[in-house]
Amino acid sequence: MYTKSMRTPLIALVCCLFIGCGDDGASGSGNAGSGPVGGAGGAGGSEPASLLDARYCEVLLGSISGATIEIDVYNTIGLNDCPQADWEALDADAIKSEFMVDAAILNGPRYWTITRFAVGVLQSEEVVSFGGLDMRIGGRISLPISVVTQGNSPYEVRTIQRESIVLFAAGQRVYELVDDTERVFIMQSYSTQYEPQTLASLETLGERLSLPQGWSYRTRVLSEDLQVEAVDNMATVLQDDFTNTYQLTALSP
């Protein structure tokens, strides 16, 4: 089982860069590829009407080339909901050996806090089995090893290349961070890797966060649809103490 102390620089950084998947890589250093849009539905890849609280998991495979690490991110989106028994049976070392890579990282389970992607979820049609758990590649990035070893800390803001547009529907509850300059970051997915969490528990998440001075956490129900998109294909993102992921919006408090 994961503990908070096991949060490696690689998984923390890549989780931040691949918030919700569908990204095009790290700022100045990455590229994501793959095929058509996929959803988080059942087997066969059909997308449900809402992704809200849909569960998924990821396997990250990293190969070092000189001063760079190439990372393929595989996920269960559109194939299954990452059954717990199957997930717990995965062995990162065995996966590393089987796929002959330099690093294999297990990332999950995670759950969406969005309604759906309006644009930009990248998925491949090819299914790959990790210990019997089916996944597809959701993106690829290339990072300097120096960046990976440096990692990222909670509430550290990063800018990434992204073309996705995320939709939050009217009537949906959303979860937001407001920083000390009144910028608003909206949660796109939450993690159960380091603390048991549910949509209900997110309503009091602020009580458990170690927020920077001048920051606040809030939750509210939307009165109208909200779309969050990158500006000039660049998104500003961060994670909190529990690797829940957020993106900067154009909202004001």
C-alpha positions in Angstrom: 0.0 0.0 0.0 1.1 3.6 -0.6 1.9 6.0 2.2 2.5 9.7 1.9 6.2 9.1 2.6 6.5 7.0 -0.6 5.6 9.9 -2.8 8.6 9.9 -5.3 9.7 12.9 -7.3 8.8 11.1 -10.5 5.2 10.2 -9.6 4.6 13.6 -8.0 5.8 15.5 -11.0 4.2 13.3 -13.7 0.8 13.4 -11.8 1.0 17.1 -11.9 1.9 17.2 -15.6 -0.8 14.7 -16.5 -3.7 16.1 -14.5 -6.6 14.2 -15.9 -4.5 13.0 -18.8 -4.9 14.4 -22.2 -2.0 16.8 -21.8 0.6 17.5 -24.5 3.6 17.3 -22.1 5.7 19.3 -19.8 6.4 23.0 -20.2 9.3 23.3 -22.7 10.3 19.7 -22.5 7.5 17.3 -23.4 5.2 15.8 -26.0 2.2 13.6 -25.5 0.9 11.5 -28.2 -1.7 8.9 -29.0 -4.9 8.2 -30.8 -8.6 9.1 -30.5 -10.6 10.5 -27.7 -11.5 8.0 -25.0 -13.8 8.1 -21.9 -14.0 6.6 -18.5 -16.7 4.1 -19.2 -16.8 0.3 -19.0 -15.1 -2.2 -21.3 -15.2 -1.2 -24.9 -14.3 2.4 -24.2 -17.8 4.0 -24.3 -17.9 7.3 -22.4 -20.6 7.8 -19.8 -22.8 10.9 -19.6 -20.6 12.1 -16.7 -17.1 11.3 -15.5 -17.8 12.7 -12.1 -16.4 10.3 -9.4 -15.3 7.8 -12.1 -12.3 5.8 -10.8 -9.1 5.1 -12.8 -5.5 4.0 -12.3 -2.2 4.6 -14.2 1.1 2.8 -14.8 4.0 5.0 -15.7 6.9 3.4 -17.7 10.1 5.4 -17.9 13.1 4.8 -20.1 16.3 6.8 -19.6 18.2 8.1 -22.7 21.2 10.2 -21.9 20.1 13.1 -19.7 16.4 12.5 -20.6 13.7 10.2 -19.4 10.9 9.2 -21.7 7.7 8.4 -19.9 4.7 6.5 -21.3 1.5 6.9 -19.1 -1.0 4.1 -19.4 -4.4 4.3 -17.8 -7.7 2.3 -17.3 -9.9 5.1 -18.6 -12.6 3.8 -20.9 -11.7 0.1 -20.2 -12.5 -0.6 -16.5 -12.7 1.1 -13.1 -9.4 -0.4 -11.8 -10.7 -3.1 -9.5 -9.0 -2.9 -6.1 -7.9 -6.5 -6.0 -6.3 -6.3 -9.5 -4.6 -3.1 -8.6 -3.2 -4.3 -5.4 -1.8 -7.4 -7.2 0.4 -5.3 -9.5 4.1 -5.5 -8.8 6.1 -2.5 -10.1 9.3 -4.4 -10.1 7.8 -7.2 -12.2 6.3 -4.7 -14.6 9.7 -3.0 -14.9 11.3 -6.3 -15.8 8.6 -7.4 -18.2 8.6 -4.2 -20.2 12.4 -3.7 -19.9 12.2 -0.1 -18.7 14.2 1.9 -16.2 11.2 2.8 -14.0 7.7 1.5 -13.4 5.4 3.6 -11.2 1.9 2.8 -10.0 -0.3 5.8 -9.8 -3.8 5.4 -8.4 -6.5 5.0 -7.7 -7.7 8.4 -8.7 -11.3 9.8 -9.3 -12.5 12.5 -11.6 -14.2 15.7 -10.2 -15.1 16.9 -13.7 -18.3 16.2 -15.7 -16.4 15.5 -18.9 -13.7 16.5 -21.3 -15.1 18.8 -24.0 -11.8 18.6 -26.0 -8.6 16.8 -25.6 -8.5 13.3 -24.0 -5.8 11.4 -25.8 -6.2 7.7 -26.0 -4.8 4.8 -28.0 -6.9 2.0 -29.3 -4.3 -0.6 -28.4 -4.9 -2.3 -25.1 -2.0 -3.4 -22.9 -2.4 -5.8 -20.0 -0.5 -5.2 -16.7 -0.9 -8.3 -14.6 -4.3 -8.8 -16.2 -5.4 -5.2 -15.7 -6.2 -3.6 -19.1 -4.9 -0.1 -19.9 -4.2 2.1 -22.9 -1.6 4.7 -23.3 -2.9 8.2 -22.4 0.2 10.2 -23.3 3.9 10.4 -23.6 6.3 13.0 -22.2 10.0 13.6 -22.3 11.7 15.2 -19.3 15.2 16.1 -18.3 16.3 13.8 -15.5 17.3 16.9 -13.5 13.7 18.0 -13.5 12.5 14.6 -12.4 14.9 14.3 -9.5 13.9 17.8 -8.4 10.3 16.9 -8.4 7.5 19.2 -7.2 6.1 20.1 -3.9 2.4 20.6 -2.9 1.1 24.0 -4.1 4.0 24.4 -6.4 2.5 26.0 -9.5 3.6 24.7 -12.9 2.8 25.6 -16.5 2.3 22.9 -19.0 1.3 22.5 -22.7 -2.4 21.4 -22.9 -5.2 21.7 -25.4 -7.9 20.1 -23.4 -11.1 21.8 -22.3 -12.8 20.5 -19.2 -16.5 20.9 -18.5 -18.2 21.2 -15.0 -22.0 21.0 -15.4 -24.5 23.2 -13.7 -25.7 21.7 -10.4 -22.3 20.0 -9.8 -20.3 20.6 -6.7 -16.8 21.9 -7.3 -13.7 22.1 -5.1 -11.4 25.1 -5.4 -8.2 26.6 -4.0 -7.8 30.4 -3.9 -4.2 31.6 -3.6 -2.9 34.7 -1.9 -3.3 36.7 -5.2 -6.9 35.6 -5.5 -6.3 33.2 -8.4 -8.8 30.3 -8.4 -7.7 26.7 -9.1 -10.4 24.1 -9.6 -9.9 20.4 -8.7 -10.0 18.0 -11.6 -9.3 14.7 -9.9 -8.7 13.4 -6.4 -6.5 10.6 -5.1 -6.8 7.9 -2.6 -3.1 7.0 -2.6 -2.2 8.8 0.6 -5.5 9.3 2.4 -8.9 7.7 2.0 -11.1 10.3 0.3 -14.6 10.5 -1.2 -16.6 13.2 -2.9 -18.3 13.7 0.5 -15.0 14.1 2.3 -13.8 16.7 -0.1 -16.4 19.1 1.4 -14.2 19.3 4.5 -10.9 18.8 2.8 -9.8 22.3 3.8 -9.6 21.3 7.4 -6.9 18.7 6.5 -4.7 20.8 4.1 -1.5 22.5 5.1 -2.2 25.6 2.9 0.3 28.3 2.2 -0.1 31.6 4.0 -3.0 33.5 2.5 -4.5 30.6 0.6 -8.0 29.2 1.2 -10.1 26.1 0.2 -13.7 26.3 -0.7 -16.5 24.2 -2.2 -19.7 25.3 -4.0 -22.5 24.2 -6.3 -22.4 25.7 -9.8 -25.4 27.6 -11.0 -24.3 27.3 -14.6 -22.0 25.2 -16.7 -18.3 26.0 -16.3 -15.6 25.3 -18.9 -11.9 25.5 -18.0 -9.4 25.6 -20.8 -5.8 26.5 -21.3 -4.7 29.9 -22.5 -2.7 29.8 -25.7 -2.5 26.0 -25.1 -0.8 26.5 -21.8 -2.4 25.4 -18.5 -1.3 26.4 -14.9 -1.6 23.5 -12.6 -0.8 22.3 -9.0 -1.4 19.6 -6.5 -2.3 19.7 -2.8 -0.9 17.7 0.1 -2.7 14.5 -1.0 -1.9 14.8 -4.8 -5.4 16.0 -5.6 -5.0 18.0 -8.9 -6.1 21.5 -9.8 -6.0 23.8 -12.8 -6.1 27.6 -12.8 -9.4 29.1 -14.0 -10.4 32.6 -15.2 -12.6 33.0 -12.1 -12.3 35.6 -9.4 -13.4 35.0 -5.8 
